[in-house]
Amino acid sequence: MVGFMVHSADIQDRDDAPDLLKSIRHRWPWLLHVFGGYAGGKLKRRLKKIGRWTVEIIKRSDKAKGFEVLPRRWVVERTFA
């Protein structure tokens, strides 16, 4: 396991992600890339303050109907669920 945090349901994953990544930074310094479904620049701005991270936003197609499996989105949640 790389790391985990438990928070209340009223906190968005994108808002708590920097705290999680900051907590694992020293143990796993070679981790530099984050996959996620986090839209917007707020996460990227916060990550710049804690290290050299790249963020790859995995978006669902606007043409998709219903559930669609997206590669690399929520990898950790799917792995440990």
Distance bins in CASP14 RR format, pairs under 12 A and 6 or more apart:
PFRMAT RR
TARGET T0000
AUTHOR 0000-0000-0000
RMODE 2
METHOD distances of the structure
MODEL  1
1 20 0 0 0 0 0 1 0 0 0 0 0
1 24 0 0 0 0 1 0 0 0 0 0 0
1 27 0 0 0 0 0 1 0 0 0 0 0
1 28 0 0 0 0 0 1 0 0 0 0 0
1 76 0 0 0 0 1 0 0 0 0 0 0
1 79 0 0 0 0 1 0 0 0 0 0 0
1 80 1 0 0 1 0 0 0 0 0 0 0
2 20 0 0 0 0 1 0 0 0 0 0 0
2 21 0 0 0 0 1 0 0 0 0 0 0
2 23 0 0 0 0 0 1 0 0 0 0 0
2 24 1 0 1 0 0 0 0 0 0 0 0
2 25 0 0 0 0 0 1 0 0 0 0 0
2 27 0 0 0 0 1 0 0 0 0 0 0
2 28 1 0 0 1 0 0 0 0 0 0 0
2 30 0 0 0 0 0 1 0 0 0 0 0
2 31 1 0 0 1 0 0 0 0 0 0 0
2 34 0 0 0 0 0 1 0 0 0 0 0
2 75 0 0 0 0 0 1 0 0 0 0 0
2 76 1 0 0 1 0 0 0 0 0 0 0
2 79 0 0 0 0 0 1 0 0 0 0 0
2 80 0 0 0 0 0 1 0 0 0 0 0
3 17 0 0 0 0 0 1 0 0 0 0 0
3 19 0 0 0 0 0 1 0 0 0 0 0
3 20 1 0 0 1 0 0 0 0 0 0 0
3 21 0 0 0 0 1 0 0 0 0 0 0
3 22 0 0 0 0 0 1 0 0 0 0 0
3 23 1 0 0 1 0 0 0 0 0 0 0
3 24 1 0 1 0 0 0 0 0 0 0 0
3 25 0 0 0 0 0 1 0 0 0 0 0
3 27 0 0 0 0 1 0 0 0 0 0 0
3 28 0 0 0 0 1 0 0 0 0 0 0
3 31 0 0 0 0 0 1 0 0 0 0 0
3 76 0 0 0 0 1 0 0 0 0 0 0
3 79 0 0 0 0 0 1 0 0 0 0 0
3 80 0 0 0 0 1 0 0 0 0 0 0
4 13 0 0 0 0 0 1 0 0 0 0 0
4 16 0 0 0 0 0 1 0 0 0 0 0
4 17 0 0 0 0 0 1 0 0 0 0 0
4 19 0 0 0 0 0 1 0 0 0 0 0
4 20 1 0 0 1 0 0 0 0 0 0 0
4 21 0 0 0 0 0 1 0 0 0 0 0
4 23 0 0 0 0 1 0 0 0 0 0 0
4 24 0 0 0 0 1 0 0 0 0 0 0
4 76 0 0 0 0 1 0 0 0 0 0 0
4 77 0 0 0 0 0 1 0 0 0 0 0
4 79 0 0 0 0 0 1 0 0 0 0 0
4 80 1 0 0 1 0 0 0 0 0 0 0
4 81 0 0 0 0 0 1 0 0 0 0 0
5 11 0 0 0 0 1 0 0 0 0 0 0
5 13 0 0 0 0 1 0 0 0 0 0 0
5 15 0 0 0 0 0 1 0 0 0 0 0
5 16 1 0 0 1 0 0 0 0 0 0 0
5 17 0 0 0 0 1 0 0 0 0 0 0
5 18 0 0 0 0 0 1 0 0 0 0 0
5 19 1 0 0 1 0 0 0 0 0 0 0
5 20 1 0 1 0 0 0 0 0 0 0 0
5 21 0 0 0 0 1 0 0 0 0 0 0
5 22 0 0 0 0 0 1 0 0 0 0 0
5 23 1 0 0 1 0 0 0 0 0 0 0
5 24 0 0 0 0 1 0 0 0 0 0 0
5 76 0 0 0 0 0 1 0 0 0 0 0
6 16 0 0 0 0 1 0 0 0 0 0 0
6 19 0 0 0 0 0 1 0 0 0 0 0
6 20 0 0 0 0 0 1 0 0 0 0 0
7 13 0 0 0 0 1 0 0 0 0 0 0
7 15 0 0 0 0 1 0 0 0 0 0 0
7 16 1 0 1 0 0 0 0 0 0 0 0
7 17 0 0 0 0 0 1 0 0 0 0 0
7 19 0 0 0 0 1 0 0 0 0 0 0
7 20 0 0 0 0 1 0 0 0 0 0 0
8 15 0 0 0 0 0 1 0 0 0 0 0
8 16 0 0 0 0 1 0 0 0 0 0 0
9 16 0 0 0 0 0 1 0 0 0 0 0
10 16 0 0 0 0 0 1 0 0 0 0 0
11 17 0 0 0 0 0 1 0 0 0 0 0
11 18 0 0 0 0 0 1 0 0 0 0 0
11 19 0 0 0 0 1 0 0 0 0 0 0
11 20 0 0 0 0 0 1 0 0 0 0 0
12 18 0 0 0 0 0 1 0 0 0 0 0
12 37 0 0 0 0 0 1 0 0 0 0 0
12 38 0 0 0 0 1 0 0 0 0 0 0
12 39 0 0 0 0 0 1 0 0 0 0 0
12 40 0 0 0 0 0 1 0 0 0 0 0
12 42 0 0 0 0 1 0 0 0 0 0 0
12 43 0 0 0 0 1 0 0 0 0 0 0
13 19 0 0 0 0 0 1 0 0 0 0 0
13 20 0 0 0 0 1 0 0 0 0 0 0
13 21 0 0 0 0 0 1 0 0 0 0 0
13 34 0 0 0 0 0 1 0 0 0 0 0
13 36 0 0 0 0 1 0 0 0 0 0 0
13 37 0 0 0 0 1 0 0 0 0 0 0
13 38 1 0 0 1 0 0 0 0 0 0 0
13 39 0 0 0 0 0 1 0 0 0 0 0
13 43 0 0 0 0 1 0 0 0 0 0 0
13 73 0 0 0 0 0 1 0 0 0 0 0
13 74 0 0 0 0 1 0 0 0 0 0 0
13 76 0 0 0 0 0 1 0 0 0 0 0
13 77 0 0 0 0 1 0 0 0 0 0 0
14 20 0 0 0 0 0 1 0 0 0 0 0
14 21 0 0 0 0 0 1 0 0 0 0 0
14 34 0 0 0 0 0 1 0 0 0 0 0
14 36 0 0 0 0 1 0 0 0 0 0 0
14 37 1 0 0 1 0 0 0 0 0 0 0
14 38 1 1 0 0 0 0 0 0 0 0 0
14 39 1 0 0 1 0 0 0 0 0 0 0
14 40 0 0 0 0 1 0 0 0 0 0 0
14 41 0 0 0 0 1 0 0 0 0 0 0
14 42 1 0 0 1 0 0 0 0 0 0 0
14 43 1 0 1 0 0 0 0 0 0 0 0
14 44 0 0 0 0 0 1 0 0 0 0 0
14 45 0 0 0 0 0 1 0 0 0 0 0
14 46 0 0 0 0 1 0 0 0 0 0 0
14 47 0 0 0 0 0 1 0 0 0 0 0
14 55 0 0 0 0 1 0 0 0 0 0 0
14 57 0 0 0 0 0 1 0 0 0 0 0
15 38 0 0 0 0 1 0 0 0 0 0 0
15 40 0 0 0 0 0 1 0 0 0 0 0
15 42 1 0 0 1 0 0 0 0 0 0 0
15 43 0 0 0 0 1 0 0 0 0 0 0
15 46 0 0 0 0 1 0 0 0 0 0 0
16 22 0 0 0 0 0 1 0 0 0 0 0
16 23 0 0 0 0 0 1 0 0 0 0 0
16 38 0 0 0 0 0 1 0 0 0 0 0
16 42 0 0 0 0 0 1 0 0 0 0 0
16 43 0 0 0 0 0 1 0 0 0 0 0
16 46 0 0 0 0 0 1 0 0 0 0 0
17 23 0 0 0 0 0 1 0 0 0 0 0
17 24 0 0 0 0 0 1 0 0 0 0 0
17 34 1 0 0 1 0 0 0 0 0 0 0
17 35 0 0 0 0 0 1 0 0 0 0 0
17 36 0 0 0 0 1 0 0 0 0 0 0
17 37 0 0 0 0 0 1 0 0 0 0 0
17 38 1 0 0 1 0 0 0 0 0 0 0
17 42 0 0 0 0 0 1 0 0 0 0 0
17 43 1 0 0 1 0 0 0 0 0 0 0
17 44 0 0 0 0 0 1 0 0 0 0 0
17 46 0 0 0 0 1 0 0 0 0 0 0
17 47 1 0 0 1 0 0 0 0 0 0 0
17 50 0 0 0 0 0 1 0 0 0 0 0
17 53 0 0 0 0 1 0 0 0 0 0 0
17 55 0 0 0 0 1 0 0 0 0 0 0
17 74 0 0 0 0 0 1 0 0 0 0 0
17 76 0 0 0 0 0 1 0 0 0 0 0
18 24 0 0 0 0 0 1 0 0 0 0 0
18 25 0 0 0 0 0 1 0 0 0 0 0
18 34 0 0 0 0 1 0 0 0 0 0 0
18 38 0 0 0 0 0 1 0 0 0 0 0
18 41 0 0 0 0 0 1 0 0 0 0 0
18 42 0 0 0 0 1 0 0 0 0 0 0
18 43 1 0 0 1 0 0 0 0 0 0 0
18 44 0 0 0 0 1 0 0 0 0 0 0
18 45 0 0 0 0 1 0 0 0 0 0 0
18 46 1 0 1 0 0 0 0 0 0 0 0
18 47 1 0 1 0 0 0 0 0 0 0 0
18 48 0 0 0 0 1 0 0 0 0 0 0
18 49 1 0 0 1 0 0 0 0 0 0 0
18 50 1 0 0 1 0 0 0 0 0 0 0
18 51 0 0 0 0 1 0 0 0 0 0 0
18 53 0 0 0 0 1 0 0 0 0 0 0
18 55 0 0 0 0 0 1 0 0 0 0 0
19 25 0 0 0 0 0 1 0 0 0 0 0
19 43 0 0 0 0 0 1 0 0 0 0 0
19 46 0 0 0 0 1 0 0 0 0 0 0
19 47 0 0 0 0 0 1 0 0 0 0 0
19 49 0 0 0 0 0 1 0 0 0 0 0
19 50 0 0 0 0 1 0 0 0 0 0 0
20 28 0 0 0 0 0 1 0 0 0 0 0
20 31 0 0 0 0 0 1 0 0 0 0 0
20 34 0 0 0 0 1 0 0 0 0 0 0
20 43 0 0 0 0 0 1 0 0 0 0 0
20 46 0 0 0 0 0 1 0 0 0 0 0
20 47 0 0 0 0 0 1 0 0 0 0 0
20 50 0 0 0 0 0 1 0 0 0 0 0
20 53 0 0 0 0 0 1 0 0 0 0 0
20 76 0 0 0 0 1 0 0 0 0 0 0
21 27 0 0 0 0 0 1 0 0 0 0 0
21 28 0 0 0 0 1 0 0 0 0 0 0
21 29 0 0 0 0 0 1 0 0 0 0 0
21 31 0 0 0 0 1 0 0 0 0 0 0
21 32 0 0 0 0 0 1 0 0 0 0 0
21 33 0 0 0 0 0 1 0 0 0 0 0
21 34 1 0 0 1 0 0 0 0 0 0 0
21 36 0 0 0 0 0 1 0 0 0 0 0
21 38 0 0 0 0 0 1 0 0 0 0 0
21 43 0 0 0 0 1 0 0 0 0 0 0
21 44 0 0 0 0 0 1 0 0 0 0 0
21 46 0 0 0 0 1 0 0 0 0 0 0
21 47 1 0 0 1 0 0 0 0 0 0 0
21 48 0 0 0 0 0 1 0 0 0 0 0
21 49 0 0 0 0 0 1 0 0 0 0 0
21 50 1 0 0 1 0 0 0 0 0 0 0
21 51 0 0 0 0 1 0 0 0 0 0 0
21 52 0 0 0 0 0 1 0 0 0 0 0
21 53 1 0 0 1 0 0 0 0 0 0 0
21 54 0 0 0 0 0 1 0 0 0 0 0
21 55 0 0 0 0 0 1 0 0 0 0 0
21 76 0 0 0 0 0 1 0 0 0 0 0
22 28 0 0 0 0 0 1 0 0 0 0 0
22 31 0 0 0 0 0 1 0 0 0 0 0
22 46 0 0 0 0 1 0 0 0 0 0 0
22 47 0 0 0 0 1 0 0 0 0 0 0
22 49 0 0 0 0 1 0 0 0 0 0 0
22 50 1 0 1 0 0 0 0 0 0 0 0
22 51 0 0 0 0 1 0 0 0 0 0 0
22 53 0 0 0 0 0 1 0 0 0 0 0
23 31 0 0 0 0 0 1 0 0 0 0 0
23 50 0 0 0 0 1 0 0 0 0 0 0
24 30 0 0 0 0 0 1 0 0 0 0 0
24 31 1 0 0 1 0 0 0 0 0 0 0
24 32 0 0 0 0 0 1 0 0 0 0 0
24 34 0 0 0 0 0 1 0 0 0 0 0
24 50 0 0 0 0 0 1 0 0 0 0 0
24 51 0 0 0 0 0 1 0 0 0 0 0
24 53 0 0 0 0 0 1 0 0 0 0 0
24 76 0 0 0 0 0 1 0 0 0 0 0
25 31 0 0 0 0 1 0 0 0 0 0 0
25 32 0 0 0 0 0 1 0 0 0 0 0
25 47 0 0 0 0 0 1 0 0 0 0 0
25 49 0 0 0 0 0 1 0 0 0 0 0
25 50 1 0 0 1 0 0 0 0 0 0 0
25 51 1 0 0 1 0 0 0 0 0 0 0
25 52 0 0 0 0 0 1 0 0 0 0 0
25 53 0 0 0 0 1 0 0 0 0 0 0
26 50 0 0 0 0 0 1 0 0 0 0 0
26 51 0 0 0 0 0 1 0 0 0 0 0
28 53 0 0 0 0 0 1 0 0 0 0 0
29 50 0 0 0 0 0 1 0 0 0 0 0
29 51 0 0 0 0 1 0 0 0 0 0 0
29 52 0 0 0 0 1 0 0 0 0 0 0
29 53 0 0 0 0 0 1 0 0 0 0 0
30 52 0 0 0 0 0 1 0 0 0 0 0
31 47 0 0 0 0 0 1 0 0 0 0 0
31 51 0 0 0 0 0 1 0 0 0 0 0
31 52 0 0 0 0 0 1 0 0 0 0 0
31 53 0 0 0 0 1 0 0 0 0 0 0
31 54 0 0 0 0 0 1 0 0 0 0 0
31 76 0 0 0 0 0 1 0 0 0 0 0
32 47 0 0 0 0 0 1 0 0 0 0 0
32 50 0 0 0 0 0 1 0 0 0 0 0
32 51 0 0 0 0 1 0 0 0 0 0 0
32 52 1 0 0 1 0 0 0 0 0 0 0
32 53 1 0 0 1 0 0 0 0 0 0 0
32 54 1 0 0 1 0 0 0 0 0 0 0
32 55 0 0 0 0 0 1 0 0 0 0 0
32 56 0 0 0 0 0 1 0 0 0 0 0
33 47 0 0 0 0 0 1 0 0 0 0 0
33 52 0 0 0 0 0 1 0 0 0 0 0
33 53 1 0 0 1 0 0 0 0 0 0 0
33 54 1 0 1 0 0 0 0 0 0 0 0
33 55 1 0 0 1 0 0 0 0 0 0 0
33 56 1 0 0 1 0 0 0 0 0 0 0
33 57 0 0 0 0 0 1 0 0 0 0 0
33 72 0 0 0 0 1 0 0 0 0 0 0
33 75 0 0 0 0 0 1 0 0 0 0 0
34 43 0 0 0 0 1 0 0 0 0 0 0
34 44 0 0 0 0 1 0 0 0 0 0 0
34 46 0 0 0 0 0 1 0 0 0 0 0
34 47 1 0 0 1 0 0 0 0 0 0 0
34 50 0 0 0 0 0 1 0 0 0 0 0
34 51 0 0 0 0 0 1 0 0 0 0 0
34 52 0 0 0 0 0 1 0 0 0 0 0
34 53 1 0 1 0 0 0 0 0 0 0 0
34 54 1 0 0 1 0 0 0 0 0 0 0
34 55 1 0 1 0 0 0 0 0 0 0 0
34 56 1 0 0 1 0 0 0 0 0 0 0
34 57 0 0 0 0 1 0 0 0 0 0 0
34 58 0 0 0 0 0 1 0 0 0 0 0
34 72 0 0 0 0 0 1 0 0 0 0 0
34 73 0 0 0 0 0 1 0 0 0 0 0
34 74 0 0 0 0 0 1 0 0 0 0 0
34 75 0 0 0 0 0 1 0 0 0 0 0
34 76 0 0 0 0 0 1 0 0 0 0 0
35 43 0 0 0 0 0 1 0 0 0 0 0
35 53 0 0 0 0 0 1 0 0 0 0 0
35 54 0 0 0 0 1 0 0 0 0 0 0
35 55 0 0 0 0 1 0 0 0 0 0 0
35 56 1 0 1 0 0 0 0 0 0 0 0
35 57 0 0 0 0 1 0 0 0 0 0 0
35 58 1 0 1 0 0 0 0 0 0 0 0
35 59 0 0 0 0 0 1 0 0 0 0 0
35 70 0 0 0 0 1 0 0 0 0 0 0
35 71 0 0 0 0 1 0 0 0 0 0 0
35 72 1 0 1 0 0 0 0 0 0 0 0
35 73 1 0 0 1 0 0 0 0 0 0 0
35 74 0 0 0 0 1 0 0 0 0 0 0
35 75 1 0 0 1 0 0 0 0 0 0 0
35 76 0 0 0 0 1 0 0 0 0 0 0
35 77 0 0 0 0 0 1 0 0 0 0 0
35 78 0 0 0 0 0 1 0 0 0 0 0
35 79 0 0 0 0 0 1 0 0 0 0 0
36 43 0 0 0 0 1 0 0 0 0 0 0
36 44 0 0 0 0 0 1 0 0 0 0 0
36 53 0 0 0 0 0 1 0 0 0 0 0
36 54 0 0 0 0 0 1 0 0 0 0 0
36 55 1 0 0 1 0 0 0 0 0 0 0
36 56 1 0 0 1 0 0 0 0 0 0 0
36 57 1 0 0 1 0 0 0 0 0 0 0
36 58 1 0 1 0 0 0 0 0 0 0 0
36 59 0 0 0 0 1 0 0 0 0 0 0
36 60 0 0 0 0 0 1 0 0 0 0 0
36 70 0 0 0 0 1 0 0 0 0 0 0
36 71 0 0 0 0 0 1 0 0 0 0 0
36 72 1 0 0 1 0 0 0 0 0 0 0
36 73 1 0 1 0 0 0 0 0 0 0 0
36 74 1 0 0 1 0 0 0 0 0 0 0
36 75 0 0 0 0 1 0 0 0 0 0 0
36 76 0 0 0 0 1 0 0 0 0 0 0
36 77 0 0 0 0 1 0 0 0 0 0 0
36 78 0 0 0 0 0 1 0 0 0 0 0
37 43 0 0 0 0 1 0 0 0 0 0 0
37 55 0 0 0 0 1 0 0 0 0 0 0
37 56 0 0 0 0 1 0 0 0 0 0 0
37 57 1 0 1 0 0 0 0 0 0 0 0
37 58 1 0 1 0 0 0 0 0 0 0 0
37 59 1 0 0 1 0 0 0 0 0 0 0
37 60 0 0 0 0 1 0 0 0 0 0 0
37 70 0 0 0 0 1 0 0 0 0 0 0
37 71 0 0 0 0 0 1 0 0 0 0 0
37 72 0 0 0 0 1 0 0 0 0 0 0
37 73 1 0 1 0 0 0 0 0 0 0 0
37 74 1 0 0 1 0 0 0 0 0 0 0
37 75 0 0 0 0 0 1 0 0 0 0 0
37 77 0 0 0 0 0 1 0 0 0 0 0
38 44 0 0 0 0 1 0 0 0 0 0 0
38 45 0 0 0 0 0 1 0 0 0 0 0
38 46 0 0 0 0 0 1 0 0 0 0 0
38 47 0 0 0 0 0 1 0 0 0 0 0
38 53 0 0 0 0 0 1 0 0 0 0 0
38 55 1 0 0 1 0 0 0 0 0 0 0
38 56 0 0 0 0 1 0 0 0 0 0 0
38 57 1 0 0 1 0 0 0 0 0 0 0
38 58 0 0 0 0 1 0 0 0 0 0 0
38 59 0 0 0 0 0 1 0 0 0 0 0
38 73 0 0 0 0 1 0 0 0 0 0 0
38 74 0 0 0 0 0 1 0 0 0 0 0
39 55 0 0 0 0 0 1 0 0 0 0 0
39 57 1 0 0 1 0 0 0 0 0 0 0
39 58 0 0 0 0 0 1 0 0 0 0 0
39 59 1 0 0 1 0 0 0 0 0 0 0
39 60 0 0 0 0 0 1 0 0 0 0 0
39 73 0 0 0 0 0 1 0 0 0 0 0
40 46 0 0 0 0 0 1 0 0 0 0 0
40 47 0 0 0 0 0 1 0 0 0 0 0
40 55 0 0 0 0 1 0 0 0 0 0 0
40 57 1 0 0 1 0 0 0 0 0 0 0
40 59 0 0 0 0 0 1 0 0 0 0 0
41 47 0 0 0 0 1 0 0 0 0 0 0
41 48 0 0 0 0 0 1 0 0 0 0 0
41 55 0 0 0 0 1 0 0 0 0 0 0
41 57 0 0 0 0 1 0 0 0 0 0 0
42 48 0 0 0 0 0 1 0 0 0 0 0
42 49 0 0 0 0 0 1 0 0 0 0 0
42 55 0 0 0 0 0 1 0 0 0 0 0
43 49 0 0 0 0 0 1 0 0 0 0 0
43 50 0 0 0 0 0 1 0 0 0 0 0
43 53 0 0 0 0 1 0 0 0 0 0 0
43 54 0 0 0 0 0 1 0 0 0 0 0
43 55 1 0 0 1 0 0 0 0 0 0 0
43 56 0 0 0 0 0 1 0 0 0 0 0
43 57 0 0 0 0 1 0 0 0 0 0 0
44 50 0 0 0 0 0 1 0 0 0 0 0
44 51 0 0 0 0 0 1 0 0 0 0 0
44 52 0 0 0 0 0 1 0 0 0 0 0
44 53 0 0 0 0 1 0 0 0 0 0 0
44 54 0 0 0 0 1 0 0 0 0 0 0
44 55 1 0 1 0 0 0 0 0 0 0 0
44 56 0 0 0 0 0 1 0 0 0 0 0
44 57 0 0 0 0 1 0 0 0 0 0 0
45 53 0 0 0 0 0 1 0 0 0 0 0
45 55 0 0 0 0 0 1 0 0 0 0 0
46 53 0 0 0 0 1 0 0 0 0 0 0
46 55 0 0 0 0 0 1 0 0 0 0 0
47 53 1 0 1 0 0 0 0 0 0 0 0
47 54 0 0 0 0 1 0 0 0 0 0 0
47 55 1 0 0 1 0 0 0 0 0 0 0
48 54 0 0 0 0 0 1 0 0 0 0 0
48 55 0 0 0 0 0 1 0 0 0 0 0
55 72 0 0 0 0 0 1 0 0 0 0 0
56 70 0 0 0 0 0 1 0 0 0 0 0
56 71 0 0 0 0 0 1 0 0 0 0 0
56 72 1 0 0 1 0 0 0 0 0 0 0
56 73 0 0 0 0 1 0 0 0 0 0 0
56 75 0 0 0 0 0 1 0 0 0 0 0
57 70 0 0 0 0 0 1 0 0 0 0 0
57 72 0 0 0 0 0 1 0 0 0 0 0
57 73 0 0 0 0 1 0 0 0 0 0 0
58 68 0 0 0 0 0 1 0 0 0 0 0
58 69 0 0 0 0 0 1 0 0 0 0 0
58 70 1 0 1 0 0 0 0 0 0 0 0
58 71 1 0 0 1 0 0 0 0 0 0 0
58 72 1 0 1 0 0 0 0 0 0 0 0
58 73 1 1 0 0 0 0 0 0 0 0 0
58 74 0 0 0 0 1 0 0 0 0 0 0
58 75 0 0 0 0 1 0 0 0 0 0 0
59 68 0 0 0 0 0 1 0 0 0 0 0
59 70 1 0 0 1 0 0 0 0 0 0 0
59 71 0 0 0 0 0 1 0 0 0 0 0
59 72 0 0 0 0 0 1 0 0 0 0 0
59 73 0 0 0 0 1 0 0 0 0 0 0
60 66 0 0 0 0 1 0 0 0 0 0 0
60 67 0 0 0 0 1 0 0 0 0 0 0
60 68 1 0 1 0 0 0 0 0 0 0 0
60 69 0 0 0 0 1 0 0 0 0 0 0
60 70 1 0 0 1 0 0 0 0 0 0 0
60 71 0 0 0 0 0 1 0 0 0 0 0
60 73 0 0 0 0 1 0 0 0 0 0 0
60 74 0 0 0 0 0 1 0 0 0 0 0
61 68 1 0 0 1 0 0 0 0 0 0 0
61 69 0 0 0 0 0 1 0 0 0 0 0
61 70 0 0 0 0 1 0 0 0 0 0 0
62 68 0 0 0 0 0 1 0 0 0 0 0
64 70 0 0 0 0 1 0 0 0 0 0 0
69 75 0 0 0 0 0 1 0 0 0 0 0
69 78 0 0 0 0 1 0 0 0 0 0 0
70 78 0 0 0 0 0 1 0 0 0 0 0
71 78 0 0 0 0 0 1 0 0 0 0 0
72 78 0 0 0 0 0 1 0 0 0 0 0
72 79 0 0 0 0 0 1 0 0 0 0 0
74 80 0 0 0 0 0 1 0 0 0 0 0
74 81 0 0 0 0 1 0 0 0 0 0 0
75 81 0 0 0 0 0 1 0 0 0 0 0
END
